[in-house]
Amino acid sequence: MRKAARGWWWTGIVATVAVAAGCGPSDSASSDETASTTAPAVSTPAPTDPWSSEREVPVVRKSRSGGLSPYFGPPDVSIYEDGTVIAAAEEVGGIAPFTLSQLSPAGLDAVLSAAEDAGLTGPDLLDDPPTPDAAMTTIVVRRDGESYTTTIGLGRGARAEAVREFLLALHDLEGLAGAGNMETVATMEAPRIEVTANKYAGPNRASVLAKAIPWKGLPLDSLECAELDGDDADAVRAAVRAAPAATWWIDDGTAYRVRVLPLLPDESACD
């Protein structure tokens, strides 16, 4: 596995108050005059590298599973202890990039308080049973050293409605955090991906091979399940995105279906 050199790309959030502080001596009178009428800027701390492998598990995570076409993708939203938010953006060629944002301490507190108000920190957690062909949503909240898992599907009642209200609020995270408590920083790809290459094992091998697209890149027999980063990850991502959905690939006379899963900093491949 070839590691990519990742520079310090996150520049942090520059507070507007720093610009105002650059006034020269001749502006001292006007700055004194406006100081009492200018609202203080919200201070949002610059985070550490959001993709660091040393990052702890998130304090809030929402993910999906199941459905008529079973969901295969990263968690929808992950919020970390330092306020870093990594949210799956709209898929590009079946592979989601991510929107990275930063919550202030007050914003993070507001999100955790809303989760607590929705009953997501126990002791009586909602745990809907799986329903065939129904999508399930899982929310994991970690607070004060404890982990709480809530699962919701087709359940009804006051508890289920409270959870759904929180999920709706999570879609408008900036509103949930409160004015000035969240800043969107960048949209980017996950540096690491999980790649699974599954061999075709059905009875129609000849017809599948006739329609398969030649694979160019790492041998697919080495990617039964693998974690890639750097140039290798970029090449696989580009190949899969350029092909139609549900493509069969041919490599060394064998047909494969290739799936790509972006990995968050606290995740590892093939778990």
N, C-alpha and C positions, 0 to 999 in steps of 0.2 A: 504494500500500500504506500503510495507516494504522498507525502505530506506537502500541502501548499504553504508557501510563506505568506502569513497573514499579517499585514501591517496594522498599525493603530489607526483604524479608519474612523472610529467614533470620536468626533471632535467635542462632544459634549454640547450643552445648550448654553448659549451666551445670553446672559441676562441683560435686558435693555437698560437696566440701571447702570451697567458698566459704561455704556456709551455716554450716558448723561454725565457720568463722573469725569469725563474728559474735558470739561470746560476749562478755559484759561482764566488767569487772574481777573481780566477785564469783565468776565461774566459772573464774578462772585456775587454781586448785588442781585442780579436777576435770579441766580440759583438759590440764594437765600429766600427770595421772595416767593419762588415756586415750590420750595421744599415742603411747605406745610400743606399744599394742595395736591401734590402728586402722590398717587397711591403707590405703595412699595411693590416692586415686582415680586412675583412668586419665585422663590429660590428652588430650582430643581437640580439636585446634585448630578454631576457628570458620572455616568455608570462605568463599571469596568467593562472589558471586552465582552459584549453580549454572547459571543459564541465560544467563550472559554470552556474547555472541557472540565475545568474545576468548578464550574457553576453548580450550585446545589439544586435540588428538585424545586419546582415552583411552589408558591404558596397558594395559587389558584390555577387550576387547569380544567378546561372544558374540552371534551373529546366526544366523538361519535362512533357508532358501530351499527351493524345490521342494516336492514332495509331491503326492499325488493332487489336492488342492485347493491350488494353489500359495500359499505363505504370502505375505501382504502385510501388513507391519507393521513397527514399529521394532525395533531390536536388543533382545534380551532383557535384557542387562546391559551397562552401560558404567561403567568405573571410571576415574576421572581421577587425575592425578598428586598432587593435594592430598587425595586420599582420598574425594572426593565419589563417591557411587554413585547412578546413575540407572537404575532397573530398571522394565521394563514391568509394570504391574499387570494384573489381570484386565480384559479388554475390556468396555467399556460401550457397547452398541449398535454393536459392531464397531470402536470406537476406544479404544485403550488410554490410560488415565491413567498416571502414573508414581509409584513410591515412591522417595523421596529419602532416602538414608542417608549417614552419615559414618563412615569408617574412621579409626582412629588411625594414626600412622606405623607402629606395630608391626603393626597389623592389615593394612595395605597390604603391608608386607614379607612377612607370612605368605602372602598371596594370590599375590604374585609368586614366592615361593620354591616354592609348590605348583605353579605353572605351569611353572617350570623343572624341577622333579622329574618332571613329566608329559611332558617332552620338547617343550614348546611354545616353547622359545627356541633351537631349532636345535642343530646344523646340519642334521640329517636329519629334516625336518618331514614329518608325515603329510599326504598329499594324495590322498584318495580320489577316484576318477573319478566323475562324475555317473552316477546310475542312474535310468532312467525311472521317474517316479512316486514316487521315494524322497526323503524329506526330507534335506536336507544341513545340517550345522551348521558354521559358520566361527568360529574363535577367532583374534583378532589380539592379540598381546602386543607391547608396545613397551618395550624396556629398553636402557639405555646407548646411546641414540641409534639403535638398530636396531629394525626392525619384522619380526615373524615371523607368518606366516599358516598356520594349520592348518585343513584341511577334512576332515570325517569324515562318512561316510554309512553304508554297510553293511559297511565293512571289518572284518576280523578279525585276531587276533594280539595279541601283547603290547603293541605300540605303541598300537593302537586301544583296547585295554582301559584302558591308562593314561590316555588322553585322556578316555574315558568316565567314569573314576573322578573326574577333575578336574571334569568337567561336573556330575556328581552333587554333588560338594562345593560347586560354585558355587551350586547351588540352596539350600544351607544356608550362605550366605555368613557369617552371624554365627558359626556353628560353625567355619568355615574360618579366620576371622580370629582366633579365640581369645576367651575370656571377657573381657568389658569393653572390647573393641576396636572395637565397632560400635554406632552409635546410629541408630535410625530417626527421621527428623526430620519428614517430611510426605508426604502423597499429594496430587498436584496435576496439573493439565493442563500440557502443553507450551505455552508462549506462542505458538509459531509452528507452522503446519501447511502441508503441501503439499496442494493441491487439484487433482485432475484431473477434468475433465468431458469424457467421450467421447460423441460423437454416435452415435445409432443409425443404422446404414448397411445394415440387412438388408432382406429383401423384405416383411416383415410390418409395415410402418410404421403402417398404420391400426390394427391390433389393439394394437400397443405403445402408440401415443398414447392409445388408449381407456382403457388401464389406468394410464397415467402419472399421477403426482401433481404438481399445480401447484407450481412452484418459486417461493419468495418470497425475494428477496435479490439479491445481485450477479448481473448477467446471466451466464448460464452460458457464453455464447460468449466471454466474457472470461476464463474459467477453464479453458482447455484444459490449461494447467499453470501454477499460480500459487502464490506464497507469501503467506500471510495471517497477520496477528496482530491483537491487540486485539479490538474489537467484531466485526469482520468474521469473524475465526476463530471466535469464540464462536457467532455466528449460524449459520455453516455446520455446525459441530460439532453444535449443537442440532438442526438440521433433519435431518441424516443419522441421528442417534441416535433420533429420534422415528419414523422410517419403518422398515418391514420390511426385512430383508436383501434385496439384489439388486433394489432399487427402481429403476424408470425414472422420471425426472422430466421434466416438460414445461415448456419455457420458450420463449416466442415461436414456438410451433408446432413446435418441434423436441424430440425425446426425447433425454435424456442419462442416462448412468450416472455417478454422482459418487462418487469415492473420496477419502478423507481419510487422510493419513499424518502423524502427529505428528513434528516435527523435533527432534532433540537439538541442544544448543548448538553442536556442531562440524559440523552438517550444514546443507546448503542445498537448496532445492527444485529439482526438475527436472534433477538431475545425470545 
